[in-house]
């Protein structure tokens, strides 16, 4: 009888060397608590990345680090505004602005 799918997946993953993306994610997750604490202390995202990069705890680029913060930490409320803004600008349905909204159809009440 064939082994369970979970068992086969586990064996395949154990034999396969980790890729760069997996290593970046693993390094980020290993530092997650420290990153959250530094963000809550008010440190800029760039300073956090630079410190981890110099200490050789996170070797990926700043862009990768910023993307991981936005992807892995969005529900924690710790994602910086620049990440949230970048994420909103790329969405297909951006939020409507709170101020003036142009309507091509005139409203008779607004005409003098």
N, C-alpha and C positions, 0 to 999 in steps of 0.2 A: 504494500500500500504506500502511496506517495506521502511525503511529509506535508504537514500543514503549510499553507501559504506563508503565514507569519514566520515559521521556522525557516523556510526557503529564503525569504527576504532577509532575515537576520544573517543567514550564512553568506548570502551574496554581498551584503553591505560590509560584513566583516572582512571579506576577501578584497573588496574594492578599495583602492587608496582614496583618501579624501581629496576633493577638489578644492580650489582656492576659495570659492564661495562658501563651501561648508566650513572651511577653516576660519574665514572671516566671521561667519555667524557664530561659530563656537567661541572664538576669542571675545566677541562682543557679549555673548550671553554670560561668559565667565566673569565679565566686569560689570554686568548689568546693575547690581546693587550699588556699586561705587559710582556709576554714571548717574543713576537716579539721585543719589545723595548729593553729588556735586551740582546737579541741575537745581535741586531744591535749595541748595546753599546760594544759588544765584550765579554760578560760574558760567561764562559763555561756552557754547558748544565747541568752538574752535580751541579754547584753552584746554578743555577736557581731552579732546582728541590729541592735541599736541603733546600733552603730558604723557598720555598712554603710548603715543608713538615713540617718544624719546625713551621711555622705559621699556620699549619693545614688547609691550603687552597687547598692542593692536597695530598690525603692520599695514593695513589697507589705507587707501587714500581718505582724505577728509570727506569727499563726496560720498564714498561708500559708508563712512561712519554716520554722516548726516542722514542718509537714506535708511540705515538700520535703526537709528533713533526714531525716525518717523514711522517706520514699519513695525518695529518691535515694541515701542513704548507709547503708542498713541492713546491707549485707554488709561494710562497712568496719570495723564494730565501733565506730564513732564516734558512733552515734546515742545521745543522752542517755537516761537511764532514764525520764524523763517521757514521751518520745515512744514508747518501747517499751511502757510501761505503758498509754498511751492506745491504742496499736494493739492490745494484748492485751484490753483491756476491751471493744473493739468487735468482736472476733472471734466467730464463731458457735460455735467449739469452744474455749473457754478451757482452759488447762492446769489439770489437777487440782491441788488444794492438796496440799502434802507432808505435812501433819499429819493430823488427825482427819477421817475421811470417814464421814458418816452413812449407815447402811443401814437401810431400813425393815423388812427381814426380820431377826428376832432370830437370833443364833447361840447354839445350845444350850450350847456350851462356856463362853460368857461369863455365863450365868445362874447365880447361886449356888445 
